[in-house]
Amino acid sequence: MTRKDSDPDGLRLPIKLDSTSNGEFVPVPLDATGRYANRLAREQTAAAAKRTGQTRRRFLMSSCGAASTLLAFNAAQAAAGRTGSFFDLPADAAFDTQLAGASLEGNEFIFDVQGHYVDPTGAWLKHVPEGARPFAMMPKAADCPSEPERAYLQCLGPDEFVKDVFLDSDTDLMVLSFVPSRADAEPVTIESADAVRRIVDEMEGTQRMLLHGRVNPNQDGDVAQMDELAERWGVSAWKTYTQWGPDGIGFWMDDEDTGIPFVEKARDLGVKVICIHKGLPFGPRSYEHSQCQDIGRIARRYPDVTFIVYHSGYVVDQPERAFEPGAGRDGIDTLIQSLIDNDIGKGSNVYAELGSTWRFLMRDPDSAAHAMGKLLKYVGEDNVLWGTDSIWYGSPQDQIQAFRTFQISSELQERHGYPAITPEIRAKVFGLNAVKPYKISAEELKLHTGRDAMAQRRTAYLEAPDPHFRTYGPKTRREFINLLRHGDV
């Protein structure tokens, strides 16, 4: 059977720089340098494809295609004077398969602790206004039938999720997470999340997906339902949004009437990993509770509980710079300051997660250097976790390839004490760090995933791959507002 090619003319770059949002912040358009980077990448990949005697599409699907794209991004950013970080690749990697493969085809254990998908048949659709077409702006939806009503959603369900994550990327293991919502209007319920997990599990071998249990302790009934989530569904961690609330007001993790009962319940149930959404505020009313002042306080009070800070407290409209104690800046700096104020050092029970954060930093070398440098310096190289927020950004492979080659400039290393990004640090961030809080043996899991049915399926798929190089989330303010209006997030 011949597979239809998703991009036969090779019009899409394998490393995606664009304005896509995960639906939690208004899309930020690329600046002139970002637009030039994409234009230069198209020109250079076209020239490289011609030089190597390949079609554009075939070249772009290769490691050389990814290398050529990243090298063009380097050139564009350097021309703009943005030299805080770069993608560390030899120039000839654009033409030499062995050089490109050595840089981009790693064999790290990759544990993505933040993934999402759309449930195409969920009860949440009952709350969508008549005539609304939620997620219809996603490119994949255009390839699907429009009748009966919302049939296109089937193309955004579990099968597409599995292809993006486990066939088109090097991801070994993923945690399926949730978005904030009232219990009766969840875009992904625990039942549908478990169905996705079973799709993977039924392919034999090691379990490749773990589940979160969504808990917002400022919503009636959420803490009470933690028993069922733990006992019936076997959740591996809890997910909460401190900036969300049914009345529009968030909470702090150490509030005595919300956060503390939540943490105490998690301890009682023996599931002592709490993932806390920080940064990416949902609007002016939620901005305060999106910051990380409470993280150090709650971590000091409960040293036996692991607290994973999603997005690391990142704020997308704030360029990163070096941390200055007491400066009172927002975002990542509030996390670092909170740890310092509460005498919590590196290697603690607090972890910083990179979902959406790394994806946004990829287009800004200076912010990338400061953000990653600060996290590694203050939170610790053993406490930074890989997350991609996919499928909002399509397959996470481009994020993986970019991080495999990411390097902080020697100037900023020397000036601010940032570490060089070594292969050992990359391996820790990609997956080895996450096995500790999730209590997984990376060695045992890698042994199984290398030969299970999913690995075999991926090997067969790579004989004739068809990566689409698309993103799914909203790309304009209008698309973002439509997403919110339809109740999808």
C-alpha positions as CSV (number, residue, x, y, z in Angstrom):
1,M,0.0,0.0,0.0
2,T,1.4,3.4,-1.0
3,R,1.2,6.1,1.7
4,K,0.0,9.5,0.6
5,D,2.8,12.0,1.1
6,S,1.9,14.8,3.5
7,D,4.2,17.4,1.8
8,P,5.2,16.1,-1.7
9,D,6.6,19.4,-2.8
10,G,8.8,19.8,0.3
11,L,7.3,23.2,1.4
12,R,7.6,22.7,5.2
13,L,10.8,22.8,7.2
14,P,11.6,20.0,9.6
15,I,12.5,22.4,12.4
16,K,9.5,24.6,13.0
17,L,9.8,28.3,14.0
18,D,6.4,29.9,14.0
19,S,3.9,31.7,16.1
20,T,2.1,28.5,17.3
21,S,0.7,28.7,20.9
22,N,-0.4,25.8,23.1
23,G,-3.7,27.6,23.6
24,E,-2.6,29.1,27.0
25,F,-1.1,32.3,25.6
26,V,-1.8,34.6,22.7
27,P,0.4,33.6,19.7
28,V,3.5,35.8,19.4
29,P,4.4,36.5,15.8
30,L,7.9,35.9,14.6
31,D,10.0,39.0,14.5
32,A,12.0,40.0,11.4
33,T,14.9,37.8,12.4
34,G,12.7,34.8,12.8
35,R,11.1,35.4,9.4
36,Y,14.5,35.8,7.8
37,A,15.7,32.6,9.5
38,N,12.9,30.6,7.9
39,R,13.5,32.2,4.5
40,L,17.2,31.5,4.6
41,A,16.5,27.9,5.7
42,R,14.2,27.4,2.7
43,E,16.9,28.8,0.4
44,Q,19.7,26.8,1.8
45,T,17.8,23.5,2.1
46,A,16.8,23.9,-1.6
47,A,20.4,24.5,-2.6
48,A,21.6,21.5,-0.5
49,A,18.9,19.2,-1.9
50,K,20.0,20.2,-5.5
51,R,23.7,19.7,-4.6
52,T,23.0,16.2,-3.2
53,G,20.7,15.2,-6.1
54,Q,17.6,14.7,-4.0
55,T,14.1,16.1,-4.1
56,R,13.4,18.8,-1.6
57,R,11.0,16.5,0.3
58,R,13.5,13.6,0.5
59,F,16.2,16.0,1.6
60,L,14.1,17.7,4.3
61,M,13.2,14.3,5.8
62,S,16.8,13.4,6.3
63,S,19.2,14.4,9.1
64,C,21.0,16.6,6.6
65,G,17.7,18.5,6.0
66,A,17.4,19.2,9.8
67,A,21.1,20.1,10.0
68,S,20.8,22.5,7.1
69,T,17.8,24.2,8.7
70,L,19.5,24.6,12.1
71,L,22.6,26.0,10.4
72,A,20.5,28.6,8.5
73,F,18.9,29.6,11.8
74,N,22.4,30.1,13.3
75,A,23.4,32.3,10.4
76,A,20.2,34.4,10.6
77,Q,20.5,34.9,14.4
78,A,24.2,35.7,14.3
79,A,23.5,38.3,11.6
80,A,21.1,40.0,14.0
81,G,23.8,40.0,16.8
82,R,22.0,37.3,18.8
83,T,24.9,35.0,19.8
84,G,23.9,33.9,23.4
85,S,23.5,30.4,22.2
86,F,23.6,28.4,19.0
87,F,23.0,25.0,17.4
88,D,26.4,23.2,17.5
89,L,26.8,21.6,14.1
90,P,29.6,21.3,11.7
91,A,29.0,23.2,8.5
92,D,29.3,20.1,6.3
93,A,26.5,18.4,8.2
94,A,24.2,20.0,5.6
95,F,25.7,17.6,3.0
96,D,27.4,14.8,4.9
97,T,25.0,12.1,6.2
98,Q,27.4,10.8,8.8
99,L,28.2,14.2,10.2
100,A,24.5,15.1,10.4
101,G,23.6,11.8,12.0
102,A,26.3,12.1,14.6
103,S,24.8,15.4,15.8
104,L,21.1,14.7,15.3
105,E,20.5,10.9,15.7
106,G,21.1,10.4,19.4
107,N,20.1,7.3,21.3
108,E,19.2,9.0,24.6
109,F,16.3,7.7,26.7
110,I,13.6,10.4,26.0
111,F,10.9,10.7,28.6
112,D,8.5,13.5,27.8
113,V,6.6,14.5,31.0
114,Q,4.0,16.7,29.3
115,G,1.9,15.5,26.3
116,H,-1.6,16.3,25.2
117,Y,-4.2,15.1,22.8
118,V,-7.7,15.9,21.6
119,D,-10.5,13.5,22.5
120,P,-12.7,13.5,19.4
121,T,-15.8,12.0,21.1
122,G,-15.7,13.5,24.6
123,A,-18.6,14.8,26.6
124,W,-17.0,18.2,26.4
125,L,-18.5,18.6,22.9
126,K,-22.0,18.9,24.5
127,H,-20.9,22.2,25.9
128,V,-19.6,23.6,22.6
129,P,-22.0,26.2,21.0
130,E,-24.1,25.0,18.0
131,G,-22.3,25.5,14.7
132,A,-18.9,25.9,16.4
133,R,-16.0,23.9,14.9
134,P,-13.5,23.5,17.6
135,F,-9.9,22.7,16.5
136,A,-11.0,23.0,12.9
137,M,-8.1,25.4,12.4
138,M,-5.6,22.6,12.9
139,P,-4.0,21.8,9.6
140,K,-4.6,18.1,9.9
141,A,-8.4,18.7,10.2
142,A,-8.4,20.0,6.6
143,D,-7.5,16.6,5.3
144,C,-10.4,14.9,7.0
145,P,-14.1,14.6,6.1
146,S,-16.4,17.4,7.3
147,E,-19.6,15.3,7.4
148,P,-21.2,14.2,9.6
149,E,-20.8,17.2,11.8
150,R,-17.3,17.5,13.4
151,A,-16.1,14.2,11.8
152,Y,-12.8,15.9,11.2
153,L,-12.1,15.6,14.9
154,Q,-11.4,11.9,14.3
155,C,-8.2,12.9,12.5
156,L,-7.0,14.5,15.7
157,G,-7.5,11.6,18.0
158,P,-5.3,8.7,19.4
159,D,-3.9,7.4,16.2
160,E,-2.5,10.8,15.1
161,F,-1.2,11.2,18.6
162,V,0.7,7.9,18.5
163,K,2.1,8.7,15.1
164,D,3.4,12.1,16.1
165,V,4.9,11.0,19.3
166,F,6.1,7.5,18.9
167,L,6.6,7.1,15.1
168,D,7.8,10.5,13.9
169,S,9.9,11.3,17.0
170,D,12.5,9.5,19.2
171,T,10.3,9.7,22.3
172,D,10.4,6.6,24.4
173,L,7.9,7.4,27.2
174,M,5.3,10.2,27.7
175,V,3.0,11.4,30.4
176,L,-0.4,12.3,29.1
177,S,-1.5,15.5,30.9
178,F,-4.6,17.6,31.2
179,V,-5.8,21.2,30.7
180,P,-7.8,23.1,33.3
181,S,-11.5,22.9,33.1
182,R,-14.7,22.2,35.0
183,A,-15.2,18.5,35.6
184,D,-18.2,18.3,33.2
185,A,-16.4,20.0,30.3
186,E,-12.9,18.4,30.1
187,P,-11.5,18.2,26.5
188,V,-9.7,15.0,27.7
189,T,-11.3,13.0,30.5
190,I,-9.4,10.4,32.5
191,E,-11.3,7.7,30.7
192,S,-10.3,8.9,27.2
193,A,-6.7,9.4,28.4
194,D,-6.6,5.8,29.7
195,A,-7.9,4.7,26.3
196,V,-4.9,6.3,24.6
197,R,-2.6,4.6,27.1
198,R,-4.2,1.2,26.3
199,I,-3.7,1.7,22.6
200,V,0.0,1.9,23.3
201,D,0.0,-0.8,25.9
202,E,-1.9,-3.3,23.7
203,M,1.1,-3.2,21.3
204,E,2.9,-5.4,23.8
205,G,5.9,-4.8,26.0
206,T,6.7,-2.0,28.3
207,Q,4.1,0.6,29.2
208,R,5.1,3.7,27.2
209,M,2.5,6.1,28.6
210,L,1.7,7.3,32.1
211,L,-1.3,9.3,33.2
212,H,-1.9,12.4,35.3
213,G,-4.9,13.0,37.5
214,R,-6.2,16.5,37.1
215,V,-6.9,18.2,40.5
216,N,-7.9,21.8,41.1
217,P,-8.4,22.0,44.8
218,N,-10.4,25.3,44.5
219,Q,-13.1,23.3,42.6
220,D,-15.7,21.4,44.6
221,G,-15.2,17.7,44.5
222,D,-11.7,17.6,43.0
223,V,-9.8,16.6,46.2
224,A,-12.5,14.0,47.0
225,Q,-12.1,12.3,43.6
226,M,-8.4,11.8,44.0
227,D,-9.1,8.4,45.6
228,E,-10.7,7.1,42.4
229,L,-8.0,8.6,40.2
230,A,-5.4,6.8,42.2
231,E,-7.1,3.4,42.8
232,R,-9.1,2.9,39.5
233,W,-6.9,4.7,37.0
234,G,-3.5,4.3,38.5
235,V,-2.3,7.8,37.9
236,S,1.4,8.4,38.3
237,A,1.2,12.1,39.4
238,W,-1.3,14.9,39.9
239,K,-1.7,18.0,37.6
240,T,-2.9,21.3,38.9
241,Y,-3.2,24.9,37.7
242,T,-2.7,27.4,40.5
243,Q,-3.8,30.3,38.3
244,W,-7.1,28.6,37.4
245,G,-10.4,28.6,39.4
246,P,-14.1,28.2,38.6
247,D,-14.6,31.8,39.6
248,G,-11.5,33.0,37.7
249,I,-9.4,33.3,40.8
250,G,-6.4,31.0,41.5
251,F,-4.8,29.7,44.7
252,W,-1.4,29.1,46.3
253,M,0.0,25.7,46.9
254,D,0.4,26.5,50.6
255,D,-3.1,28.0,51.1
256,E,-4.5,26.2,54.2
257,D,-8.0,25.6,52.7
258,T,-7.0,24.5,49.1
259,G,-3.3,23.7,48.5
260,I,-2.5,22.0,51.8
261,P,-5.5,19.6,51.8
262,F,-4.5,18.7,48.2
263,V,-0.9,17.9,49.2
264,E,-2.0,16.0,52.3
265,K,-4.3,13.9,50.2
266,A,-1.6,13.1,47.7
267,R,0.6,11.9,50.6
268,D,-2.1,9.8,52.1
269,L,-2.6,8.1,48.7
270,G,1.1,7.5,48.2
271,V,1.2,9.3,44.9
272,K,3.6,12.0,45.9
273,V,4.4,13.8,42.7
274,I,2.5,17.0,42.0
275,C,2.9,18.8,38.7
276,I,2.1,22.5,39.0
277,H,1.4,24.7,36.1
278,K,3.2,28.0,36.4
279,G,4.0,30.8,34.0
280,L,1.8,31.2,30.9
281,P,-0.9,33.2,32.8
282,F,-4.5,32.9,31.5
283,G,-5.0,36.7,31.7
284,P,-4.5,39.6,34.1
285,R,-6.6,38.1,36.9
286,S,-4.6,34.9,36.9
287,Y,-1.1,36.5,36.6
288,E,-0.3,36.6,40.3
289,H,-1.0,32.9,40.9
290,S,1.0,32.0,37.8
291,Q,4.2,33.0,39.5
292,C,6.3,30.7,41.7
293,Q,6.6,32.4,45.1
294,D,4.8,29.4,46.7
295,I,7.0,26.7,45.3
296,G,9.8,27.1,47.8
297,R,7.4,27.4,50.7
298,I,5.5,24.2,49.9
299,A,8.6,22.2,49.0
300,R,10.3,23.1,52.3
301,R,7.1,22.2,54.2
302,Y,6.8,18.8,52.5
303,P,10.3,17.5,51.7
304,D,8.9,14.0,51.0
305,V,6.7,15.2,48.1
306,T,8.1,16.0,44.6
307,F,6.9,19.2,43.0
308,I,7.4,19.5,39.2
309,V,7.0,23.1,38.0
310,Y,5.5,23.0,34.5
311,H,7.0,25.5,32.1
312,S,9.5,26.4,34.8
313,G,7.4,29.5,35.5
314,Y,8.3,30.9,32.0
315,V,6.5,34.0,30.7
316,V,6.6,34.2,26.9
317,D,6.5,38.0,26.5
318,Q,9.5,38.6,28.8
319,P,13.0,38.2,27.4
320,E,15.2,36.3,29.7
321,R,18.4,37.7,31.2
322,A,20.7,36.6,34.0
323,F,19.2,36.1,37.5
324,E,19.8,38.9,40.0
325,P,18.9,38.1,43.6
326,G,16.1,40.3,44.9
327,A,15.4,41.9,41.5
328,G,11.8,40.9,41.7
329,R,11.5,39.8,38.0
330,D,8.7,37.5,36.9
331,G,8.8,34.1,35.4
332,I,11.7,31.7,35.9
333,D,13.3,34.2,38.3
334,T,10.4,33.9,40.7
335,L,11.1,30.1,40.9
336,I,14.8,30.6,41.5
337,Q,14.1,33.3,44.1
338,S,11.6,31.2,45.9
339,L,14.1,28.3,46.2
340,I,16.8,30.7,47.5
341,D,14.4,32.3,50.0
342,N,13.5,28.9,51.4
343,D,17.1,27.4,51.5
344,I,16.3,24.9,48.8
345,G,19.4,24.0,46.8
346,K,20.1,22.0,43.7
347,G,19.0,18.4,43.6
348,S,16.0,19.1,45.8
349,N,12.4,17.9,45.6
350,V,11.6,20.7,43.1
351,Y,12.0,20.0,39.3
352,A,11.7,22.5,36.4
353,E,9.9,21.3,33.3
354,L,10.4,22.6,29.7
355,G,7.0,22.1,27.9
356,S,6.3,25.1,25.6
357,T,9.3,26.9,27.3
358,W,12.0,25.2,25.2
359,R,9.8,25.4,22.1
360,F,9.5,29.2,22.5
361,L,13.2,29.6,23.4
362,M,14.3,27.9,20.2
363,R,13.6,31.1,18.3
364,D,15.6,33.4,20.7
365,P,19.3,32.4,21.3
366,D,19.9,35.0,24.0
367,S,16.8,34.1,26.1
368,A,17.5,30.4,25.5
369,A,21.0,30.8,26.9
370,H,19.8,32.6,30.0
371,A,16.8,30.5,30.7
372,M,18.6,27.1,30.3
373,G,21.7,28.4,32.0
374,K,19.8,29.7,35.0
375,L,17.8,26.5,35.4
376,L,20.9,24.3,35.3
377,K,22.8,26.6,37.6
378,Y,20.2,27.2,40.3
379,V,17.7,24.3,40.1
380,G,20.4,21.8,39.1
381,E,21.3,19.7,36.1
382,D,19.6,16.7,37.8
383,N,16.3,18.6,38.2
384,V,15.4,19.9,34.8
385,L,12.9,17.7,33.0
386,W,12.0,17.3,29.3
387,G,8.5,18.2,28.2
388,T,7.2,19.4,24.8
389,D,3.5,20.2,25.2
390,S,2.9,18.2,22.0
391,I,0.6,17.6,20.1
392,W,0.1,21.4,20.1
393,Y,3.4,21.8,18.3
394,G,3.0,18.7,16.2
395,S,5.6,15.9,16.5
396,P,8.2,16.8,19.1
397,Q,11.1,15.6,16.9
398,D,12.2,19.1,16.0
399,Q,12.4,20.1,19.6
400,I,14.5,17.0,20.3
401,Q,16.8,17.7,17.4
402,A,17.3,21.3,18.4
403,F,18.1,20.4,22.0
404,R,20.6,17.7,20.9
405,T,22.7,20.5,19.3
406,F,22.0,23.4,21.7
407,Q,24.9,25.1,23.2
408,I,25.4,28.2,25.4
409,S,28.0,30.6,24.2
410,S,31.4,30.5,26.0
411,E,31.0,34.2,26.7
412,L,27.9,33.7,28.7
413,Q,29.2,30.6,30.4
414,E,32.2,32.6,31.7
415,R,30.3,35.7,32.6
416,H,27.4,34.0,34.5
417,G,28.7,30.7,35.5
418,Y,26.4,28.7,33.2
419,P,27.5,25.2,32.4
420,A,28.3,24.0,28.9
421,I,25.6,21.7,27.6
422,T,27.4,18.4,27.5
423,P,26.0,15.1,26.2
424,E,25.7,14.0,29.9
425,I,23.5,17.0,30.7
426,R,21.4,16.5,27.6
427,A,20.8,12.8,28.5
428,K,19.8,13.8,32.0
429,V,17.3,16.5,30.8
430,F,15.9,14.2,28.0
431,G,14.9,11.5,30.4
432,L,17.3,10.3,33.1
433,N,16.2,13.0,35.5
434,A,12.5,12.1,35.3
435,V,12.9,8.4,36.2
436,K,13.6,9.4,39.8
437,P,10.3,11.1,40.7
438,Y,8.4,8.7,38.5
439,K,10.3,5.7,40.0
440,I,11.2,4.1,36.7
441,S,14.3,2.2,35.8
442,A,15.6,3.8,32.6
443,E,17.9,0.9,31.9
444,E,15.1,-1.6,32.2
445,L,12.7,0.5,30.2
446,K,15.2,1.1,27.4
447,L,15.9,-2.6,27.2
448,H,12.2,-3.3,26.6
449,T,11.3,-0.3,24.4
450,G,14.1,-1.2,22.0
451,R,12.4,-4.5,21.0
452,D,8.7,-4.1,21.9
453,A,5.9,-3.9,19.3
454,M,6.0,-0.1,19.1
455,A,9.7,-0.2,18.4
456,Q,9.1,-2.8,15.6
457,R,6.3,-0.7,14.2
458,R,8.5,2.4,14.2
459,T,11.3,0.5,12.4
460,A,8.8,-0.6,9.7
461,Y,7.4,3.0,9.5
462,L,10.8,4.5,8.9
463,E,11.2,2.4,5.7
464,A,8.7,4.9,4.2
465,P,8.2,7.8,6.7
466,D,5.8,10.6,6.2
467,P,6.4,13.3,8.8
468,H,4.0,16.2,8.2
469,F,6.2,19.0,9.8
470,R,3.0,20.8,11.0
471,T,1.9,22.4,14.2
472,Y,-1.6,22.1,15.6
473,G,-2.1,25.0,18.0
474,P,-3.5,28.5,17.2
475,K,-1.1,30.7,15.2
476,T,-3.0,34.0,15.3
477,R,-4.9,36.1,17.9
478,R,-8.1,35.3,16.0
479,E,-7.5,31.5,16.1
480,F,-6.6,31.8,19.8
481,I,-9.8,33.7,20.7
482,N,-11.9,31.2,18.7
483,L,-10.3,28.4,20.7
484,L,-11.3,30.0,23.9
485,R,-14.7,30.9,22.7
486,H,-15.5,27.3,21.8
487,G,-14.6,26.1,25.2
488,D,-11.7,23.9,24.1
489,V,-9.3,25.2,26.8
